[in-house]
């Protein structure tokens, strides 16, 4: 091969391209994989680095190799991967300014290499290959597709931090006109998954539920999106915003067929969750949804503080929990929900009683209640002298739109998530009856009507 290449130095530029392509065809036609890789490397090294070869010829040689590899000329994926990686390394060495002349050909090779790595489930490797693609002169549609694919690969590797960087790049291109429905779907799925990995479960649940209604998605994929929406809604922070999402999911008749439907309805109806139910649900969670959470030093100090009443209980043989806070994302969601559910049952509760209910120390139970009150997710007040939490009742009737459990005022104008129609009908009947009674009383006061026994 070296001898044949040395003869091309004196060949004119018009014939030189055909001569290199002939050698490339002979090299690719060999049955020995090692010989193919070796000869292709020699040809590319000579064609792309020798000064007597013009840029037009170089692009022809590299482009022809990329086209033939894309056409399936090499069946062995490991050999094809070796040839593609070698070609990229020769055509785009670090610090080579001339490599920009092969941008189109190298991008073609990088897409093929990314496909090979994705087949091997090397998600991070495929993402890194796509990150090296030059998109300066590419159309917006091509940029969107590359960014979305990188996001998807990074999320498969659970690298949500770097995925968010490329998500922001894609976001700036999504408002342009002419974005295909398929691209919008992939982008919305990326949005939902990034919110999920970032523990923004409420936002993720809303986006997953939206995707589950899109007609262009397969039935099985819609079911998976709906299941993901239920999971994220359960893991979301307890409060009025979650109540609205839960109401929307419970009204969706498709959720009745999901394995998580039981825990969904119990949370929606503000029922206290039992350990056995939590364990079954925990088995369905992904790794990032079981992440450990750290307890701050201040919370740990407050949770470990004990008073005389706690000491008396311990001396009397009563069991007092030693847990100083939730350990996982699921644990925190369940504890907050049970605290919210207890506000529907009790008018007030002691720190010790709440701690026994939540399996926390009295100080940790107080800390959790205080934080939910501060964030407006629990309507209550704390009497630290008597060591009591007083739950405040809402004067208006609770409904599924966010006022459950005395959680405070919610803006009801932006979105009607649908209190049950029967409750709306009942309110109308009560108002009508009250108006009729007022009219009759007014007529009786004027002696215009009389009532007989």
C-alpha positions in Angstrom: 0.0 0.0 0.0 2.9 2.4 0.8 4.4 1.8 -2.6 1.1 2.5 -4.4 0.6 5.7 -2.5 4.1 6.9 -3.2 3.4 6.6 -6.9 0.5 9.1 -6.6 2.9 12.1 -5.8 3.5 12.8 -9.5 -0.2 12.2 -10.6 -2.2 15.3 -11.6 -4.9 16.6 -9.3 -7.6 15.6 -11.8 -6.6 11.9 -11.7 -5.4 11.9 -8.1 -8.9 11.7 -6.7 -9.9 8.7 -8.8 -6.6 7.0 -7.9 -7.2 7.4 -4.1 -10.8 6.3 -4.5 -9.7 3.1 -6.3 -7.2 2.3 -3.5 -9.9 3.0 -0.9 -12.3 0.6 -2.7 -9.7 -2.1 -2.8 -9.0 -1.7 0.9 -12.6 -1.9 1.9 -13.2 -5.0 -0.2 -10.7 -7.1 1.7 -12.1 -10.0 3.8 -9.5 -9.6 6.6 -10.8 -7.0 9.1 -7.3 -6.1 10.4 -6.1 -5.5 6.9 -9.1 -3.3 6.1 -8.4 -1.1 9.2 -4.7 -0.9 8.5 -5.0 0.0 4.8 -7.8 2.5 5.3 -5.7 4.2 8.0 -2.7 4.4 5.6 -4.8 5.8 2.8 -6.4 8.5 5.0 -3.1 9.4 6.7 -1.5 9.9 3.3 -4.5 11.7 1.6 -5.3 14.1 4.5 -1.8 15.0 5.6 0.4 15.1 2.5 0.9 18.6 1.0 0.7 17.4 -2.6 -3.0 16.5 -2.1 -5.5 19.3 -2.6 -8.4 20.0 -0.3 -10.9 19.0 -3.0 -9.4 15.6 -3.3 -9.2 15.3 0.5 -12.9 16.0 0.9 -13.7 13.5 -1.9 -11.8 10.7 -0.2 -13.2 11.4 3.3 -16.7 11.9 2.0 -16.7 8.7 -0.1 -15.5 6.7 3.0 -18.3 8.2 5.1 -20.9 7.4 2.5 -19.8 3.8 2.0 -19.7 3.2 5.7 -23.2 4.7 6.1 -24.3 2.4 3.2 -23.4 -0.7 5.3 -20.3 -1.7 3.3 -18.7 -3.0 6.6 -21.1 -5.3 8.4 -19.0 -5.9 11.5 -19.9 -3.2 14.0 -16.7 -3.4 15.9 -14.6 -3.0 12.7 -16.8 -0.2 11.5 -16.4 1.6 14.9 -12.6 1.2 14.7 -12.5 2.6 11.1 -14.8 5.6 12.0 -12.9 6.5 15.1 -9.6 6.3 13.2 -11.0 8.5 10.4 -12.2 11.1 12.8 -8.8 11.2 14.6 -6.9 11.7 11.4 -9.3 14.3 9.9 -9.9 16.3 13.1 -6.7 16.2 15.2 -6.5 18.5 18.2 -5.3 22.0 17.3 -5.5 21.4 13.5 -7.0 24.5 11.9 -7.3 22.9 8.5 -9.8 20.4 10.0 -12.6 22.9 9.4 -12.5 22.1 5.7 -13.8 18.6 6.5 -16.6 19.7 8.8 -19.4 18.1 6.8 -17.6 14.8 6.3 -16.5 14.6 10.0 -20.0 15.4 11.2 -21.3 12.5 9.0 -18.8 10.2 10.7 -19.6 11.4 14.1 -23.3 10.7 13.6 -22.4 7.1 12.6 -20.1 6.7 15.6 -22.9 8.0 17.9 -25.3 5.4 16.5 -22.8 2.6 17.1 -22.1 3.7 20.7 -25.9 4.0 21.3 -26.4 0.5 20.1 -23.8 -0.6 22.7 -25.7 1.5 25.3 -22.6 3.7 25.9 -24.8 6.7 26.5 -22.1 9.1 27.7 -19.7 8.1 24.9 -22.4 8.8 22.3 -23.2 12.1 23.9 -19.5 13.2 23.9 -19.2 12.3 20.2 -22.3 14.4 19.3 -20.9 17.3 21.5 -17.9 17.5 19.1 -20.1 18.2 16.1 -19.7 21.6 14.6 -23.1 23.3 14.3 -22.0 26.9 13.5 -23.2 26.8 9.9 -26.1 24.2 10.5 -29.8 25.1 10.2 -31.8 25.6 13.3 -33.7 22.3 12.7 -30.5 20.4 12.6 -29.2 22.1 15.8 -32.5 21.3 17.6 -32.3 17.6 16.7 -28.7 17.3 17.8 -29.3 19.1 21.1 -32.3 17.0 21.9 -30.5 13.8 21.2 -27.6 14.9 23.4 -30.1 15.7 26.2 -31.7 12.3 25.9 -28.4 10.4 26.0 -27.2 12.4 29.0 -30.4 11.7 30.9 -30.0 8.0 30.1 -26.7 8.3 32.0 -28.6 10.3 34.7 -26.4 13.4 34.1 -29.1 15.9 34.5 -26.7 18.8 35.2 -25.0 18.7 31.8 -28.3 17.8 30.1 -29.8 21.1 31.4 -27.0 23.0 29.7 -28.0 21.6 26.3 -31.7 21.9 27.2 -31.2 25.7 27.5 -29.5 25.8 24.1 -32.4 23.9 22.6 -35.0 26.1 24.4 -33.8 29.2 22.5 -34.5 27.5 19.2 -37.9 26.0 20.0 -39.9 29.2 19.6 -38.9 29.5 16.0 -41.7 28.8 13.4 -41.8 25.5 11.6 -40.8 23.2 14.5 -42.2 19.8 13.7 -44.6 18.1 16.0 -42.2 15.2 16.5 -39.4 17.6 17.6 -41.8 19.3 20.0 -42.8 15.9 21.5 -39.1 14.9 22.1 -38.4 18.3 23.6 -41.4 18.1 26.0 -40.2 14.7 27.0 -36.8 16.1 27.8 -38.4 18.9 29.8 -40.3 16.3 31.9 -37.3 14.1 32.5 -35.0 17.0 33.5 -37.6 18.2 36.0 -37.9 14.6 37.2 -34.1 14.2 37.7 -33.9 17.7 39.3 -36.6 16.7 41.8 -39.0 19.3 40.5 -41.7 16.6 40.7 -44.7 18.8 40.5 -43.6 20.3 37.2 -42.5 16.9 35.9 -45.9 15.4 36.8 -47.7 18.1 34.8 -45.5 17.6 31.7 -45.7 13.8 31.8 -49.5 14.0 32.0 -49.6 16.4 29.1 -47.5 13.9 27.0 -49.8 11.1 27.9 -52.6 12.8 26.0 -50.6 13.4 22.8 -52.0 11.3 19.9 -48.7 10.9 18.0 -47.3 8.9 21.0 -47.8 5.1 21.0 -50.3 3.6 23.4 -47.7 1.9 25.5 -45.6 5.1 25.7 -48.6 7.1 26.7 -49.3 4.6 29.5 -45.6 4.9 30.7 -45.9 8.7 30.7 -49.1 8.5 32.7 -47.5 6.2 35.2 -44.5 8.6 35.5 -46.9 11.5 36.1 -48.6 9.6 39.0 -45.2 8.7 40.5 -43.9 12.3 40.3 -47.2 13.6 41.8 -46.8 11.3 44.8 -43.3 12.5 45.3 -44.1 16.2 45.0 -44.3 18.4 48.1 -47.6 18.2 49.9 -49.7 21.3 49.5 -52.4 23.0 47.3 -50.4 22.8 44.1 -50.1 19.1 44.4 -53.8 18.8 45.2 -54.6 20.3 41.9 -52.4 17.8 40.0 -53.7 14.9 42.0 -57.3 16.0 41.1 -56.4 16.1 37.5 -54.9 12.6 37.6 -57.8 11.1 39.6 -60.3 12.4 37.1 -58.3 10.6 34.3 -60.0 7.3 34.0 -56.8 5.7 32.6 -55.1 5.9 36.0 -57.5 3.2 37.4 -55.5 0.5 35.5 -52.1 1.6 36.9 -50.5 -0.3 39.8 -50.0 3.0 41.7 -53.7 3.9 41.5 -54.3 2.8 45.2 -51.6 5.1 46.6 -52.8 7.9 44.3 -56.3 7.8 45.6 -55.3 7.5 49.2 -53.1 10.6 48.9 -55.8 12.5 47.0 -58.4 11.7 49.7 -55.9 12.7 52.5 -55.7 9.3 54.0 -52.6 8.4 56.1 -50.2 6.0 54.3 -49.1 2.8 55.9 -45.6 1.3 55.7 -46.8 -1.7 53.6 -48.3 0.6 50.9 -45.1 2.7 50.8 -42.9 -0.4 50.4 -44.9 -1.6 47.4 -44.7 1.8 45.8 -41.0 2.2 46.5 -40.3 -0.9 44.5 -41.5 0.9 41.3 -39.2 3.9 41.7 -36.1 4.7 39.7 -32.7 5.2 41.3 -32.7 9.0 41.3 -36.2 9.0 42.9 -34.7 7.1 45.9 -31.9 9.6 46.4 -30.8 10.2 49.9 -31.4 13.7 51.3 -29.2 15.5 53.8 -30.5 17.0 57.1 -29.0 20.4 58.0 -27.1 20.8 61.2 -29.7 23.2 62.6 -32.6 20.8 61.8 -30.6 17.9 63.4 -30.0 20.0 66.5 -33.6 21.0 66.8 -34.8 17.4 66.1 -32.5 16.0 68.8 -33.6 18.5 71.5 -35.7 16.9 74.2 -37.8 18.4 77.0 -38.8 17.2 80.4 -42.0 15.6 79.1 -40.0 13.5 76.7 -37.7 12.4 79.4 -40.7 11.3 81.6 -42.1 9.3 78.7 -38.8 7.5 78.2 -38.6 6.8 82.0 -42.1 5.5 82.0 -41.2 2.9 79.3 -42.9 4.6 76.4 -41.1 4.3 73.1 -40.0 7.6 71.6 -38.6 7.6 68.0 -35.0 8.6 67.5 -35.4 9.6 63.8 -34.4 13.2 63.2 -35.8 13.6 59.7 -36.6 11.9 56.4 -33.9 9.9 54.8 -35.0 9.8 51.1 -37.2 11.8 48.7 -40.0 9.3 49.1 -39.7 9.3 52.9 -40.0 13.1 53.0 -43.0 13.1 50.6 -44.8 10.5 52.8 -44.1 12.2 56.1 -45.3 15.6 54.7 -48.5 13.9 53.4 -49.2 12.2 56.7 -48.7 15.5 58.5 -51.2 17.1 56.1 -53.6 14.2 56.5 -53.5 14.5 60.3 -54.6 18.1 60.0 -57.9 16.8 58.5 -58.4 14.6 61.6 -57.2 16.6 64.6 -57.9 20.1 65.8 -54.5 20.1 67.5 -51.8 17.7 68.3 -48.8 17.6 70.6 -45.2 17.5 69.3 -44.9 14.1 70.9 -48.1 12.8 69.4 -47.2 14.0 65.9 -43.7 12.5 66.3 -45.3 9.1 67.2 -47.6 9.4 64.1 -44.7 10.2 61.8 -42.1 8.1 63.5 -39.9 11.1 64.2 -38.6 12.8 67.4 -40.9 15.5 68.7 -38.4 18.1 67.7 -38.2 16.8 64.1 -42.0 16.7 63.9 -42.1 20.3 65.0 -39.4 21.3 62.5 -41.3 19.7 59.6 -44.6 21.4 60.6 -42.9 24.7 61.0 -41.3 24.5 57.5 -44.6 23.6 55.9 -46.3 26.5 57.6 -43.6 28.9 56.5 -44.0 27.7 52.9 -47.8 28.1 53.0 -48.4 24.4 52.5 -50.0 23.9 55.9 -52.4 26.3 57.6 -51.7 26.0 61.3 -49.9 27.7 64.2 -47.5 26.4 66.8 -47.7 26.9 70.6 -44.2 26.2 71.8 -45.1 26.7 75.4 -47.7 24.0 75.4 -45.9 22.1 72.7 -49.0 22.0 70.5 -49.7 22.4 66.8 -53.1 24.0 66.2 -54.6 23.3 62.8 -56.8 26.0 61.4 -60.0 25.2 59.6 -61.0 26.9 56.4 -64.5 28.5 56.5 -65.1 27.6 52.9 -65.8 24.0 52.0 -62.7 22.0 51.1 -62.3 20.7 47.6 -59.8 19.0 45.4 -58.5 22.3 44.0 -56.1 23.0 46.7 -57.9 24.0 49.9 -57.8 20.6 51.4 -56.7 20.5 55.0 -56.8 24.2 55.6 -53.9 25.0 53.3 -54.8 28.6 52.7 -56.0 30.7 49.8 -55.3 29.4 46.3 -55.7 31.4 43.1 -58.8 29.7 41.5 -58.9 31.9 38.3 -55.9 30.6 36.5 -56.9 27.0 36.2 -60.1 25.1 36.9 -59.0 21.6 37.7 -62.5 20.6 38.4 -64.0 20.1 41.8 -66.6 17.3 41.5 -69.7 18.5 39.7 -71.9 17.2 42.5 -70.4 19.6 45.0 -71.0 22.5 42.7 -74.6 21.4 42.3 -75.0 21.1 46.0 -73.6 24.6 46.5 -76.1 26.0 44.0 -79.0 24.2 45.8 -77.9 25.6 49.2 -77.7 29.1 47.7 -81.2 28.8 46.1 -82.7 27.4 49.3 -81.2 30.2 51.4 -82.5 32.9 49.0 -86.0 31.3 49.1 -85.9 31.3 52.9 -84.9 34.9 53.0 -87.7 35.9 50.7 -90.3 34.0 52.7 -89.0 35.6 56.0 -89.3 39.0 54.4 -92.9 38.4 53.3 -93.8 37.1 56.8 -92.3 40.2 58.4 -94.6 42.3 56.2 -97.6 40.1 57.1 -98.1 39.3 53.4 -98.1 35.5 54.1 -99.3 33.5 57.0 -98.4 30.0 58.2 -100.9 27.5 59.5 -100.1 24.8 62.0 
